[in-house]
Amino acid sequence: MSSARSALSAAAPLVHCLTNTVVQTLTANALLAVGAAPAMVDEPLEAEGFAAVASAVLVNLGTVHERTAQAMRVAVRGATAAGTPWVLDPVAVGGLAFRTELAAELLGSRPAVVRGNASEVLVLAGAGSGGRGVDSTATADDALDAAIALAGRTGGVVAVSGEVDVVTDGSRTVRVGGGSPLLTRTTGAGCALGALVAAYVAVTGDPLTGAVAAHAHVALAAEAAAAVGPGPGTFAPLWLDALDGVRDLSAAQVTA
């Protein structure tokens, strides 16, 4: 994992983001801060072709509607055909039928990484009914068995966000601690994390290593930002600065 940060800086991967309209700016700026290149191409007539030439694709269901759902379908098709890794962030699945059904459909195309909170992962694994909107009502460890089962179904990695993040490929499980509670009070921090997972997977070639590196990077930056920004209003821009400043992931609280 120590080489992942330098690989990201050197490669500057192009990450195609079909994501939450509320957080597009933060997601784009987070990618720029770590040295990646963002693109928000959500037109169905363009999404398939763009996914095929991008380094990685993020599919985030935060504010999905019919047109963007179709763009997501064709982007996943283009990514799959081109061998482009893609990340599924199943925001708020469980309580709303449209996004839950779409997430289940997309899951059949075997994302490299599923990244969500514990309640979302439990829903995708068929072991829960969902949380409270975007908020989880379960812990990451509550969803560990479901994450392992889900990884087995997709052949990829499942990353569960929580006080301590849990990342598994079904046989290997890694925990990433640290970070700051202020991340949960910053709109779009989790969505930006999904984009960083895509960027790191693109440059590492290993979904588990990439997902762990992204979580470690976000946690280290959050710790640095929280040390000087005591509230959510000051934390968010300081977090972007800190994402840029992280050069070494070895200090992260990573345990296998």
C-alpha positions in Angstrom: 0.0 0.0 0.0 2.9 2.4 0.6 3.5 2.7 -3.1 -0.1 3.4 -4.0 0.2 7.1 -3.2 3.1 7.7 -5.5 1.5 5.6 -8.2 -1.6 7.7 -8.0 0.4 10.9 -8.3 2.4 9.6 -11.3 -0.6 8.2 -13.2 -3.2 10.9 -12.7 -6.0 8.5 -13.5 -9.1 9.8 -15.2 -12.2 9.0 -13.1 -15.6 9.0 -14.7 -18.1 10.0 -12.0 -21.8 9.4 -12.4 -22.6 10.7 -9.0 -24.8 12.7 -6.6 -25.6 16.1 -8.0 -25.4 17.6 -4.5 -21.7 16.7 -4.2 -20.2 16.9 -7.6 -18.0 19.9 -6.8 -16.6 18.3 -3.6 -16.0 15.0 -5.4 -14.2 16.7 -8.3 -12.1 18.7 -6.0 -11.2 15.7 -3.9 -10.0 13.9 -7.0 -8.0 16.9 -8.1 -6.5 17.2 -4.6 -5.1 13.7 -4.7 -3.7 14.1 -8.2 -6.5 12.4 -10.2 -8.6 13.9 -13.0 -12.4 14.0 -12.6 -15.1 13.9 -15.3 -18.8 14.1 -14.7 -20.2 12.7 -17.9 -23.8 11.6 -17.2 -25.4 11.9 -20.6 -26.6 8.5 -21.7 -25.4 9.2 -25.3 -21.9 9.8 -24.1 -21.5 7.7 -20.9 -20.8 4.3 -22.5 -18.0 5.6 -24.7 -16.4 7.7 -22.0 -16.4 4.9 -19.5 -14.4 2.8 -22.0 -11.6 5.4 -22.2 -11.6 6.4 -18.5 -9.2 4.9 -16.0 -12.0 4.0 -13.7 -15.8 4.7 -13.2 -17.8 5.6 -10.1 -21.5 4.9 -10.1 -23.1 6.7 -7.1 -26.9 6.4 -6.6 -27.3 9.5 -4.4 -29.6 11.5 -6.6 -30.5 9.0 -9.3 -33.3 9.5 -11.8 -34.4 7.8 -15.0 -31.9 9.6 -17.3 -28.9 9.1 -15.0 -30.0 5.5 -14.3 -29.7 4.9 -18.0 -26.4 6.6 -18.2 -25.2 4.4 -15.4 -26.3 1.2 -17.2 -24.5 2.1 -20.4 -21.4 3.3 -18.5 -21.2 0.0 -16.7 -21.6 -1.8 -20.0 -18.8 0.3 -21.6 -16.6 -0.2 -18.6 -17.2 -4.0 -18.5 -16.5 -4.3 -22.3 -13.2 -2.3 -22.0 -12.0 -3.9 -18.7 -12.3 -0.6 -16.9 -12.7 -1.1 -13.1 -15.8 0.5 -11.7 -17.1 1.2 -8.2 -20.7 1.0 -7.0 -21.8 3.3 -4.2 -25.4 2.2 -3.4 -26.5 5.3 -1.5 -29.6 4.9 0.6 -30.7 1.6 -0.8 -33.4 -0.3 1.1 -36.0 2.3 1.8 -36.6 3.4 -1.8 -37.5 0.8 -4.4 -36.2 2.5 -7.6 -32.6 2.8 -6.4 -32.7 -0.5 -4.6 -33.7 -2.3 -7.8 -31.2 -0.4 -9.9 -28.4 -1.3 -7.4 -29.3 -5.0 -7.6 -29.3 -4.8 -11.4 -25.9 -3.1 -11.6 -24.5 -5.5 -9.0 -24.9 -8.3 -11.6 -22.2 -6.6 -13.7 -19.7 -7.3 -11.0 -18.2 -4.0 -9.8 -14.6 -4.1 -8.7 -15.6 -2.5 -5.4 -18.9 -1.9 -3.6 -18.5 0.9 -1.2 -21.2 1.8 1.3 -22.2 2.1 4.9 -23.2 -1.0 6.9 -27.0 -0.7 6.3 -26.5 -0.4 2.5 -24.2 -3.4 2.4 -26.7 -5.4 4.4 -29.5 -4.6 1.9 -27.4 -5.5 -1.1 -26.5 -8.8 0.5 -30.1 -9.5 1.3 -29.6 -9.3 5.0 -31.2 -6.0 6.0 -33.9 -3.5 5.1 -31.8 -0.3 5.0 -30.8 2.6 7.3 -32.2 6.0 7.8 -31.7 7.7 4.4 -27.9 8.0 4.0 -27.3 7.2 7.7 -26.5 3.7 8.8 -28.3 2.0 11.7 -25.7 -0.7 11.9 -21.9 -0.8 12.5 -19.3 -2.0 10.0 -18.7 -5.1 12.0 -22.4 -5.9 12.0 -22.2 -6.1 8.2 -18.9 -8.1 8.0 -20.5 -11.4 7.2 -22.8 -9.8 4.7 -19.8 -8.0 3.1 -17.9 -11.3 2.8 -20.9 -13.0 1.2 -21.4 -10.1 -1.2 -17.8 -10.1 -2.2 -18.2 -13.8 -3.0 -21.1 -13.0 -5.2 -19.4 -10.2 -7.2 -15.9 -11.6 -7.2 -14.7 -8.1 -6.1 -14.2 -6.1 -2.9 -16.7 -4.7 -0.5 -15.8 -1.7 1.7 -18.0 -0.9 4.6 -17.6 2.6 6.1 -17.9 3.1 9.9 -16.1 4.3 12.9 -13.6 1.7 11.8 -13.9 0.9 8.1 -13.9 -2.8 7.0 -12.7 -3.9 3.6 -12.9 -7.5 2.4 -12.5 -9.5 -0.8 -14.2 -12.5 0.8 -11.0 -14.1 2.0 -8.9 -11.2 3.2 -10.3 -8.6 5.6 -8.6 -5.3 6.4 -9.7 -2.6 8.9 -8.9 1.0 8.6 -9.2 3.2 11.7 -8.6 6.8 12.4 -10.3 9.7 10.6 -12.7 12.1 12.3 -16.4 12.3 13.2 -16.4 15.5 11.2 -16.4 13.4 8.1 -20.0 12.3 8.9 -21.0 16.0 9.2 -19.5 17.0 5.8 -21.9 16.5 2.9 -20.3 14.4 0.3 -17.3 13.0 2.1 -18.5 9.4 1.6 -19.3 10.1 -2.1 -15.8 11.6 -2.5 -14.4 8.5 -0.9 -16.0 6.4 -3.5 -14.3 8.4 -6.2 -10.9 8.0 -4.5 -11.5 4.3 -4.3 -12.0 4.3 -8.1 -8.8 6.3 -8.6 -6.7 4.1 -6.4 -8.1 0.9 -7.9 -7.2 2.2 -11.3 -3.5 2.7 -10.4 -2.9 -0.3 -8.1 -4.6 -3.0 -10.3 -5.8 -4.6 -7.1 -9.3 -3.7 -5.8 -8.4 -4.6 -2.2 -5.2 -2.6 -2.1 -6.9 0.3 -3.9 -9.9 0.4 -1.5 -7.7 0.2 1.6 -5.4 3.0 0.3 -8.3 5.3 -0.5 -9.8 4.8 3.0 -6.4 5.3 4.6 -5.8 8.5 2.6 -9.2 9.9 3.6 -8.7 9.0 7.2 -5.2 10.6 7.4 -6.5 13.8 5.8 -9.5 14.0 8.1 -7.2 13.7 11.2 -5.0 16.5 9.9 -8.0 18.8 9.0 -9.8 18.1 12.3 -6.7 19.1 14.3 -7.0 22.7 13.0 -10.7 22.9 12.0 -13.0 22.3 15.0 -16.3 22.5 13.2 -17.8 21.3 9.9 -17.7 24.7 8.3 -14.0 25.0 8.5 -13.3 21.3 8.3 -14.5 20.7 4.7 -12.0 23.1 2.9 -9.2 22.0 5.3 -9.9 18.4 4.4 -9.4 19.1 0.7 -6.1 20.8 1.6 -5.1 17.8 3.7 -6.0 15.4 0.9 -3.4 17.2 -1.2 -0.9 17.1 1.6 -1.0 13.4 2.3 2.1 11.9 0.7 2.7 8.7 2.8 -0.1 6.3 3.8 2.1 4.3 6.2 0.9 6.3 9.2 -2.7 5.1 8.7 -4.3 2.7 11.3 -4.5 -0.3 9.0 -4.8 -3.8 10.5 -5.3 -7.1 8.7 
